[in-house]
């Protein structure tokens, strides 16, 4: 996830979600980062000095650092199209319930039914009873417009502050989206949400792998119920154990500009053997 913020008296960028207070006119880029060890376990206890962050190849000064659990806002999408009928929908519903169980009570979730449209069937809240009931009631219906649904869910998450994640369960089939794969990728780049597609099928479509990678999330292939708890537990732990890195860009954002800036986060010293995931960049957006 990423937020770019300029406080009152500055530019006023169209992203929100900073937890720190800065003087008027200071621009801040926030990047949430996950670190895993050789066996996939979350690496905790890191400090600011363990990280380096680069924007467009230039190292930045990390002015904000945070670690630990922060409440999460989640869009939980379940593909209910005809191609999911039977075991795939049953497994998706079970997986969604397992994921809800792995969340903290203060984490907010909206449940979205995905077919030819993306319909919110449980609004954003901490009400697990309503969310479980909405998932249990899902039956197969209509065709799949998965790319359109991803864009719609990211749009719904956009106004929310803090950490965001999009979890979507699907077989990956998409024949009816109006949005092109390039448009889905571009929307994901502009989002602050980590995207985790869970594919129930034989292979993961390249689009879903790309969207996960550029947002700092991961894609998974889920074939049977045995993998439910390990897979969903890994996602929940990854979302829970994250580091927040914030910096003021050395090259200030110019009023009226809109440009892509790359981000690369690396681990230093003895920690360099661990695996790190973070967004690969952000787009500046100036608003009046």
C-alpha positions in Angstrom: 0.0 0.0 0.0 1.1 3.5 -0.6 -0.1 7.0 0.3 1.3 10.3 -1.0 0.2 13.2 1.1 0.9 16.9 1.2 -0.6 18.7 4.2 -2.4 22.0 4.3 -0.5 24.7 2.5 1.1 22.3 0.0 -0.1 20.6 -3.1 -2.9 18.4 -1.8 -2.4 15.0 -3.5 -5.3 12.7 -4.2 -4.3 10.0 -1.8 -4.9 9.6 1.9 -4.0 7.5 4.9 -1.0 9.0 6.7 -0.7 8.3 10.5 2.0 10.8 11.2 1.9 14.6 11.5 4.2 16.8 9.5 4.6 20.5 9.0 2.6 22.4 6.3 3.6 21.6 2.8 5.6 18.4 3.5 5.1 15.6 0.9 5.1 12.1 2.3 5.1 8.7 0.5 4.1 5.7 2.6 4.9 2.2 1.6 3.8 -1.0 3.4 6.3 -3.8 3.2 6.1 -7.5 4.1 9.3 -9.5 4.9 9.4 -13.3 5.0 12.1 -15.8 5.9 13.4 -18.8 4.0 10.4 -20.9 5.1 7.8 -18.2 4.5 7.5 -17.1 8.1 7.1 -13.4 8.8 10.3 -11.7 9.9 9.6 -9.4 12.8 11.8 -7.1 14.9 13.4 -5.2 12.1 14.3 -1.5 12.5 14.5 1.5 10.2 18.2 0.8 9.7 17.5 -2.6 8.2 15.8 -1.0 5.1 16.8 1.2 2.2 14.2 2.7 -0.2 14.8 4.1 -3.7 12.6 6.2 -5.9 13.5 6.2 -9.6 16.9 4.7 -8.6 17.7 7.5 -6.0 18.0 6.5 -2.3 15.5 8.3 -0.1 15.8 9.2 3.6 13.3 7.1 5.6 11.6 9.7 7.8 8.8 7.6 9.1 9.0 4.0 10.3 6.4 1.8 11.9 6.0 -1.9 12.7 3.2 -4.0 14.3 -0.5 -4.5 13.9 -2.7 -1.8 12.4 -6.4 -2.3 11.7 -7.1 -3.4 8.1 -9.8 -2.6 5.6 -10.6 -5.5 3.3 -12.7 -6.0 0.1 -13.5 -9.8 0.0 -14.7 -10.8 -3.4 -16.2 -14.2 -4.2 -16.7 -15.2 -7.8 -20.2 -16.7 -8.1 -20.5 -17.1 -11.8 -21.7 -20.3 -13.5 -18.1 -21.5 -14.1 -17.7 -21.7 -10.3 -20.8 -23.9 -9.8 -20.2 -27.0 -7.6 -17.0 -27.7 -5.8 -15.2 -24.4 -6.8 -17.9 -22.2 -5.3 -18.2 -24.5 -2.2 -14.4 -24.2 -1.7 -14.4 -20.4 -2.3 -17.2 -19.9 0.3 -15.3 -22.1 2.8 -12.0 -20.2 2.1 -13.7 -16.8 2.6 -15.1 -18.0 5.9 -11.6 -19.2 7.0 -10.1 -15.9 6.1 -12.7 -14.0 8.2 -11.8 -16.2 11.1 -8.2 -15.2 10.7 -8.8 -11.5 11.0 -8.8 -9.3 14.1 -12.1 -8.1 15.5 -11.3 -4.5 14.6 -10.5 -5.3 10.9 -13.3 -4.0 8.6 -14.6 -6.1 5.7 -17.0 -5.7 2.8 -18.1 -8.8 1.0 -18.6 -8.5 -2.8 -20.4 -11.0 -5.0 -18.6 -11.2 -8.4 -20.2 -12.2 -11.7 -21.2 -9.9 -14.5 -21.2 -7.2 -11.9 -19.5 -6.6 -8.5 -22.3 -6.3 -5.9 -21.7 -5.5 -2.3 -23.7 -8.1 -0.3 -22.3 -7.1 3.1 -21.2 -3.4 3.6 -18.0 -2.4 5.2 -18.1 -3.2 8.9 -16.7 -5.4 11.7 -19.9 -7.5 11.7 -18.7 -11.0 11.1 -22.1 -12.6 11.6 -23.5 -10.5 8.6 -20.5 -11.2 6.5 -20.6 -15.0 7.1 -24.3 -15.0 6.4 -23.9 -13.1 3.1 -21.1 -15.6 2.0 -23.2 -18.7 3.0 -26.2 -17.4 0.9 -24.2 -17.2 -2.4 -25.4 -19.3 -5.3 -24.0 -19.5 -8.8 -25.3 -16.9 -11.2 -24.5 -15.2 -14.5 -21.2 -14.8 -16.3 -17.8 -13.4 -15.2 -16.4 -9.9 -15.6 -13.5 -10.4 -13.2 -11.3 -7.5 -14.5 -14.2 -5.1 -14.2 -14.9 -6.4 -10.7 -11.4 -5.8 -9.5 -11.6 -2.2 -10.7 -14.9 -1.7 -9.0 -13.6 -3.2 -5.7 -10.5 -1.0 -5.8 -12.7 2.0 -6.4 -14.8 1.2 -3.3 -11.7 0.8 -1.2 -10.1 4.1 -2.4 -11.7 6.5 0.0 -10.8 4.4 3.1 -7.8 5.5 5.2 -5.0 3.2 6.4 -4.0 -0.3 5.2 -6.2 -1.8 2.5 -6.3 -5.3 0.9 -8.4 -6.9 -1.8 -8.9 -10.7 -1.5 -10.7 -12.3 -4.5 -11.6 -16.0 -4.9 -12.1 -17.0 -8.5 -11.3 -19.6 -11.2 -9.7 -16.8 -13.1 -12.0 -17.1 -16.1 -13.0 -13.8 -17.6 -14.7 -13.4 -21.0 -17.0 -10.5 -20.4 -15.0 -7.6 -18.9 -15.2 -4.2 -20.7 -11.8 -3.2 -19.2 -8.7 -4.5 -20.9 -5.9 -6.3 -18.9 -3.8 -3.1 -19.3 -6.5 -1.0 -17.8 -6.9 -3.4 -14.8 -3.1 -3.2 -14.2 -3.1 0.6 -14.4 -6.0 0.8 -11.9 -4.1 -1.5 -9.6 -1.0 0.7 -9.8 -3.0 3.7 -8.7 -4.5 1.9 -5.8 -3.2 1.7 -2.2 -4.5 -1.8 -1.8 -2.5 -5.0 -1.6 -4.2 -7.5 -4.0 -4.4 -11.2 -3.2 -6.1 -13.3 -6.0 -6.9 -16.9 -4.8 -7.4 -19.0 -7.9 -9.4 -22.2 -7.8 -8.3 -24.0 -11.0 -5.3 -25.5 -12.8 -3.3 -22.3 -13.4 -3.1 -18.6 -12.4 -3.9 -16.2 -15.2 -1.0 -13.8 -15.9 -3.2 -10.8 -15.2 -3.9 -11.9 -11.7 -0.2 -12.6 -11.0 0.7 -9.2 -12.4 -1.9 -7.3 -10.3 -0.7 -9.1 -7.2 3.0 -8.4 -7.9 2.7 -4.7 -8.6 0.6 -4.0 -5.5 2.9 -5.9 -3.2 0.4 -8.8 -2.7 0.6 -12.4 -3.8 -1.4 -14.8 -5.9 -2.2 -18.3 -4.8 -3.4 -21.5 -6.5 -5.9 -23.4 -4.3 -6.8 -26.9 -5.4 -8.4 -28.5 -2.3 -9.6 -27.9 1.2 -6.3 -29.2 2.7 -4.6 -26.0 1.6 -7.3 -23.6 3.0 -5.9 -22.9 6.5 -2.2 -22.7 5.5 -3.0 -20.4 2.5 -5.5 -18.1 4.2 -3.5 -18.1 7.5 -0.4 -17.0 5.5 -2.2 -14.1 4.0 -3.7 -12.9 7.3 -0.3 -13.1 9.0 1.4 -11.3 6.1 -1.2 -8.5 6.3 -0.8 -8.3 10.1 3.0 -8.2 10.3 4.0 -5.3 8.0 6.4 -2.5 8.1 5.5 1.1 7.2 8.3 3.1 5.5 7.7 6.8 4.8 9.8 9.3 3.0 9.6 12.8 1.5 10.7 12.5 -2.1 14.0 14.2 -2.9 12.5 15.3 -6.2 9.4 17.2 -5.1 6.1 16.6 -6.9 5.3 19.5 -9.2 1.8 21.1 -9.1 -0.2 19.9 -12.1 2.0 16.9 -12.8 1.0 13.3 -13.3 3.8 10.8 -13.6 4.8 7.3 -12.7 7.6 7.0 -10.1 9.2 3.6 -9.4 9.9 2.4 -5.8 12.4 -0.3 -4.8 12.7 -1.4 -1.1 15.7 -3.5 -0.1 17.0 -5.1 3.1 20.5 -4.4 4.2 23.2 -6.4 6.0 22.4 -9.8 7.4 18.7 -9.5 6.6 19.4 -9.3 2.9 18.6 -13.0 2.5 15.0 -12.6 3.5 12.2 -12.1 0.9 10.5 -8.7 0.7 7.3 -7.6 -1.0 6.2 -4.0 -1.6 4.6 -1.9 -4.3 6.8 -1.1 -7.3 5.8 2.5 -7.6 3.1 5.2 -7.6 1.4 7.7 -9.8 1.4 11.3 -8.7 -2.0 13.0 -9.0 -2.4 16.7 -8.4 -5.8 18.0 -7.3 -7.0 21.6 -6.8 
